[in-house]
Amino acid sequence: MAIKLYTNSFSRGVVVDWLLIELGIECERIEVAFQTEMKAPEYLKINPFGKVPVLVDGDVVVYELDAICAYLADKFADKGLAPALNDPKRGVYYRWLFFISGPWEAASTNKMLGVEVKPDQKGSVGYGDYQDAYNAFVQGLSEVDPYLCGKQFTAADVTVAAMLFWQLKMGDIQSHPAIEHYLENIKQRPSYQKFAAFFSNA
Ligand SMILES: N[C@@H](CCC(=O)N[C@@H](CS)C(=O)NCC(=O)O)C(=O)O
């Protein structure tokens, strides 16, 4: 049975498209319209958030972009897009996947909404404040060479790089030499050219 990807070409679903290119596999791609199909009762049974992307693999339903990418990288482990379970780099891999979908997304969204964390609130906020999250991000990137897990390009590179490309395009992140250097490495990958085409439409 084909794996199904519920997505929209103008959404973060394009990040899954990029990963699929790296994996060299295809899914049945189901385009879901914003507002209408995404909020229809039958779609809400698949994803109660009424959002894309969603991956359906037989009885397994995965929503949350980074979970989808991690799931696919593990399912097609022979493609080498995730460090092996017993590889110490697995920890670094998890760190980046969870950092980008958790603290970084929250910090960025709150910044966009104008929610400022006061110094005495930082201890209760998972990412501290935006500047803390940004500093941790660029500090981490300044240590990578050429990819987040060293020589091995992984699904975490797909999600982290996609976030950076998007935020730079939208003016939602201040650039930094560590960001530029990392993205130059990513741009060398043949898959990036195809992603850039999706992305320029998103
Ligand atoms: N945390 C989710 C966020 C998904 C999300 O916000 N998707 C947007 C498109 S990029 C969406 O479907 N928005 C439609 C809506 O909320 O009505 C993930 O990482 O997959």
The ligand as an ORCA input file, in Angstrom:
! r2SCAN-3c Opt
* xyz 0 1
  N       3.265     21.902     14.088
  C       2.758     21.572     12.773
  C       2.302     22.851     12.112
  C       1.538     22.581     10.833
  C       1.043     23.866     10.225
  O       0.941     24.920     10.884
  N       0.700     23.800      8.940
  C       0.134     24.940      8.266
  C       0.779     25.078      6.880
  S       2.492     25.447      6.959
  C      -1.344     24.709      8.052
  O      -1.743     23.618      7.716
  N      -2.160     25.747      8.227
  C      -3.559     25.684      7.915
  C      -4.459     26.056      9.050
  O      -4.001     26.138     10.182
  O      -5.625     26.264      8.777
  C       3.853     20.871     11.971
  O       5.041     21.100     12.216
  O       3.531     20.071     11.089
*
